[in-house]
Amino acid sequence: MDLLAHLEAFVAIAEQGSFSAAADTLYVAQPVLSRRIKTLEKHFGGALFDRGGRRVTTTDLGQLLLPHARDVLGRVEHLRQVAATALATAPHTLGVPPDTDPTGLARVIRSGAERGVTVAVRELSAEDREHGLADGSLTCAVVRVAPETASVRVPLGLATGSPGPGRTVHLEDLRPRRGNADRPAPILVTAEDDVPFAADRLAKAVARAGLAESRLVPATSLSAAVADALAGPSLLLCPAELARRHGLSWRPLADASLHRGYEVAFSPRRTVGHDDLAWLTHLVAAALGATPPDTESTSDSRRSGRDNPSAARG
């Protein structure tokens, strides 16, 4: 028996003096309400209502139990309000990649505080971010998706400690020159780009470019990878923002399919969703080093103009 539903029926009928009016108040069918009262009367061992007159009245037992029923329902409503307040004021945990810009994350936290929302940030691997969404330990998280379908796209490039021109790099440009006895510079790949579909794309692109598979070296940690790139001659696969923060020289990859794609996803186990935290998405995108949508459109138009001169003239 759902005791709360049955007590709600009891109190509503006592206050309305009518089964039909109480049914309308509770948005249930009158036969359902009648069954609830019969079940409650059986549970308490006596009649709760006198149905003999034009208006339903409570029996002596009903009069005795009515204030207690109201008290129970009042306590339950208070409990619901406490829970709602706790959820509304609880920190909303955001899962982000380990190389996200701290300054950008500070803007997310400050913006939340201005709205009365506490945002806690956790740096997690791509796999752990998805697990956190599934088990509800994260309110929202940055999830890796293919860049061509992503709403947030982060260009990747190769960073090194040696200064040089920042022009676009094609993987074929990294093929060792004939007669050069130097060992080819390894391409360091951090865990964020070692997710299955991204790693597979990169491996295939490296093979197409005629580079040895051994050129791709998984980094033991982000700090170690940055240190190796600064010391040279290693090349670090990373976003421009990370290279800038650490004083690395960065060149964007020409192949956009190797760039990062992200979505800001929300946990189905949490009551707060996209509508409540819609303001957060563009700030997170900026912290990731995403290319603004209008910039992408302009770049696409310029590339289209180069590929089709007549279109550019038109």
N, C-alpha and C positions, 0 to 999 in steps of 0.2 A: 504494500500500500504506500502510495506517495502521500505521506502525512501532511506535508505543507499544502499540496493541492486540495486535499480534503478539508483542511482547516480554513483555507481561503474560501472554499464553497460555503462552509458553515457561517463564517463571519459575514460574507456578502449577503446571504439569505436573511440573516438576523437583522442586518442594517437596512436592506431593501424591503423586507416584509413580503417578498414574492420570489418564487423560484424562477419565473420567466425574467423578471428584472435583473436578478442576480446573474442569470445565464448571459444576458446581454452585457452586463458589466464585465464579466470574466471572459467574454468571447468564446463560450463553449455552448454546446447543444444542451437543452433542458434535460433530456433523458440522461446525459452524462452527469449532470449536476445531481440529479435525483439518485443515481447509483452511488455517487460519492457520499451523499448524506446517509444512505442506507448502510454503506460499509462503515462509516464513522459511528453510526448508532450501534451497530453490531460490535465494533471495537470497544466502545465505552460501556456497552451493556444496558442502554436505555434510549428512549426517544429524545431527540433534541428539539423537535418542533411539533407544535399542535397544528395540524392541517385542517381542523374542523370548521373554522370560520372563514370569512371572506378574505381575511389577511392572515398570513402565516405568522404565528407567534412562537416564541421560544418557551419550552417547558421549564420547570424548575431546574432540571439537570442542565438544560441549555443555558439558562441564566447564570448558573454557577460556573460553567466552563467558559463562557464567552470572554470574560476579561483575560483569562489565562491564554485563550487562543489568540486574542489580539496581541498579548505580550509576546508570544512565540513568534508571530508574524512580524512584529515590530523589531524584534532582535535579529531576525533573519534579514530584514531589509537593511538594518544598520550594518550587519556583517557584509552584505553586498556593497554598501557604500564604502566601507573601509577597504575592501578588496579593490574596488574601482579606483579609489584614491591612491592606494599603494602601487597599482599598476601604472597609473598616470604619472606618478612622481619617481618611479623606479628608473635607474639608468637604462638607456637603450644601448646595447653593446653592438658596435660596428666592427666587422671583421675586414681587414685590409691587407694587401700584400706588404711584405717586410720592407720594400723599397719605396713606399709612399712618402711623399714630401711632408715632414713634420710641421712645417709652417702652414701648409694647406690643411692639415688635420687640425691644427689649432684654430683655424677659421671655422671649421665644422663645429668644434666644441663651443667656441664663443657664440656662434649663430644659434646653437641649440639653447645656450644659457639665456640669450635674449628672448627666446620664445618660451622660457620656463621648462625646457626639456634638457635632461642630463644625458649627454652622449659619452659613453666610454669606448675607447678605441683599443682593439686588440690586433696585433700583427700576427698573422697566421699564414700557413701555406695554403695553396689553392684547395687541396684536399680537405684540410681541417676547416676551411671556411664553409665548404659545402656540408660537412658533417655538423658544424655548429648551427647552420640553418635548419637541418633536418631534426636535430634533437632539441631545438629551441633555446640553446645556450647563447645564440646570437639573435638579436632583433633583425639585423640586416647585414649583408656582406657583399663584397665585390666578388663576382663570379666570372671565371674565364669562359669566354665563348669565341667562336670564330669571328675574326675582325670584320668580315664582309656582312655579317648579320648583326653586329653589335651596335648599340646606341652610344657606347663610349669606346673610342678608338685611341690607342696610345702608340705613336710611332716608335719603333725600335731602331737602334743603330749600333755602331761599333765604337767603343770608347778606348782611348789609350792615353798614357801619360805624355806621349810625344806630341808636341804641337804640330798642326798641319792644317791644310785647307778643309773646310767643312762641307765640301761638295758630296753629293749622293754617292754611295758606294754600291757597286754590283759585286756579288760574290765571286764572279769570274775574275774580277780585278785582283783577288787575293791568291790567284794561282802563282806558284813560285816561278820566277824567271829562269830560263835556261842559263846554266853556268853559275847560278847563285848557290853557293854551298851552305849558306846560312839555313838553320832550321826554321821552317815556316812558323809564323806566330800562331799560337793556339787561340781558339775562340772560346772564351769562358762563358758558360751558360749557367745562370743561377736557377734555383729550384722553381722560381716563378715561371720560367720558360721551359721547364722540364716536364710540364703536364703532357699526357700522352699525345693528344692531337697536335699540339704545338711542336713538340719534339719530333714527331713524325714528319711534319711539314719541313722543319728545318733540315732534318737529315736528307730528305729527298732533294731539297734545294741545293744543299752542299754537293750531293752526288751529281746533279745536273750541271753544276758549275765546274765540275772536274776537280773538286778538292777531295783530299783524303778524309775518310770518316774520322780518323784519329785527330783531325783538327778541332773537333768539337770536344771540349773538356768540361765535365760537370764541376761547378765550383763547390768547394767544401762549405763555404759560407759567403754571405754577401760582403762582409768586411775583408775576408781573405781575397775575394775576387777583385775588389776595388784596389787593394794593396798591390796585387799582381799587375793590374793594369797600370797603376801609377809607376811601378818600378820598370815596366816594359819588359819584353815587347808584346806581352799578351794583349789581346783585344777582348773587351768586355761587351757582351750583348746586353744592352740596357736602354731605358728611356733617356731622353735628353736631359730631363730635370735631375736625374741621379748623377749624370756625368757633370753637370754644372755645379752641383753641390760639392763635389769632391775635386773640382779643378781638372777634370779630364777633358781631352779634346774629343769631340763627338761628331760622327758622320752618319746621316740617316741611311737605312737600307732602302734600296730601290724597290724591292719586292714587298708590296703592301700586305700580301697574304701572310708574311712572317711577323707582322706587327701584332700587338696585343689587342684583343677585343674583350670588353667587359660589359656586364649588366649589374646594376645595383638591385639585388634580390632581397625579399623579405621572408622571414620564417613563417610558415603556415601555422606554427604552434604558438605564435604570439598574437595578441589582440591588436597591436599597432601595425598598420600596413602602409602601403605606398602613399595613400591619401594624407595620412597624418604626418609623414616625413618626406613629402615631395620636395621640400626646400633643400633637402640634404644631397640629392643626386648631383646637381651641377657643381656643388662645392667639392664633393668627393671626386668627381671627374677632373676638376682642376688640380686637386692634390695628387692625382695619379699621373698628371702630365698629359692629359688628353688634348687632342687637337679640337678646337672649337668647331662646331658643325658648319658655320659660315666660312671658316677658313678652309675646311675640306672641300666645300662646294666650289670655292674660288680656285683651289688647286686643281680640282677635277676639270674645271672649265679651261684652265690654262693648258693642262695636259692634252685635253681634247683639241684645243686650238693648235697645238704643236703637231698633233697627229693628223689633223685635217685642216690644212691652211685655208681652204675655201670657206670652211665653217668659221674660222677665226676672222676672215675678212668680212663675212656676212654679219 
